[in-house]
Amino acid sequence: MEYKEINVGIDTSSNQLDFYVRPTGQFFSVNNDRDGIKQAVDKILALKPTRVLIESTGRLEMDFVCAADKRGLPIVVCNPSQIRNFAKSSGRIAKTDKLDAMDIAHFGEAMKPALTVIKPEKLREISDLLAVRSQCLEMSTMQKNRLKRMPKSVHDPIRKILTAIKSELLKIDKQLDKLISSVTEWKEKRDLLLSAKGVGNVLAYTLMSELPELGKLNRKEIAALVGIAPMNRDSGRFQGKRFIRGGRHRVRTVLFVSMMSAIQCHPKLKPMYERMVAAGKPKKVAIVACMRKQLTILNTMVKNNTHWDEKMA
């Protein structure tokens, strides 16, 4: 029997991958290792699926995603919260590995999400290095806070930890520079982004690895994708406060940190921030508005392949 669409849903854990094929109802499991993944990919290829859907868990799905992409399978990496909300809206309350795989396949059939564009290997390495760099900075902040609170008798080991973290950060930055410089296209894009006021290496690398859509969408779409577009909360006569949510968390976080410095000296964003605060806007609202403005400027620069120009701001 032929089907218009075949959607394969995959539930992921550290040790096992559970597969459900919709609408055939086929279910099978494999170990989440090289042999198990190869076996699963071979089996799925024979089904000629429309989509192969797997939740984003951070790292557990990556070996399968990379192997499936190399073999030409149509991969969709899904947001777990979307899957869970879809399951609840379908009346599903129970939760098991098989049921989760069924829900993921059903989501693919009903919502028809776009296929995921898998990053090239070097871009994935950049993304991983940035994640480790962010964790190192968090650890550094924790140790600096301990240094303020703890007695002097334990200051020496804390300072040694801080020195080690600083050393690793320098190594990571060198690796990032080397990776970007190895590809002419990426080097040119990095240099273009760095020409903008308030953009440093970390923000430039994060945008390159985590936001490949930059320059390909309009200002509203790119802001919504990052999660800094204000969302309405209106119903009848009630008009609630606008708020932001969802989007690319890592991009938004790095953009926020960058903006904390930019509002101190940026020729366009500093006056904008000060005007909004003077008008009574909460500081966080003003910062998010400046983030949105900065992202719009960078989006235009990449779209037009032009370096920083104060007139475009």
Buried (B, 14 or more C-beta within 10 A) or exposed (E): EEBEEBBBBBBBEEEBBBBBBBBEEEBBBBEBEEEBBEBBBEBBBEBEBBBBBBBBBEEBBBBBBBBBBEEEBBBBBBEBEBBBEBBEEEEBEEEEBBBBBBBBBBBBBEBEBEBBEBBEEBBBBBBEBBBEBBEBBEBBEEBEEBBEEEEEEEEEEBEEBBEBBEEBBEEBBEBBBEBBEEBEEBEEBBEBBBBBBBBEBBBBBBBBBBBEBBBEBEBEEBBBBBBBBBEEEEEEEEEEEEEBEBBBEBBBEBBBBBBEEBBEEBEBBBEBBEEBBEEEBEEEBBBBBBBBBBBBBBBBBBBEEEEBEEEEB
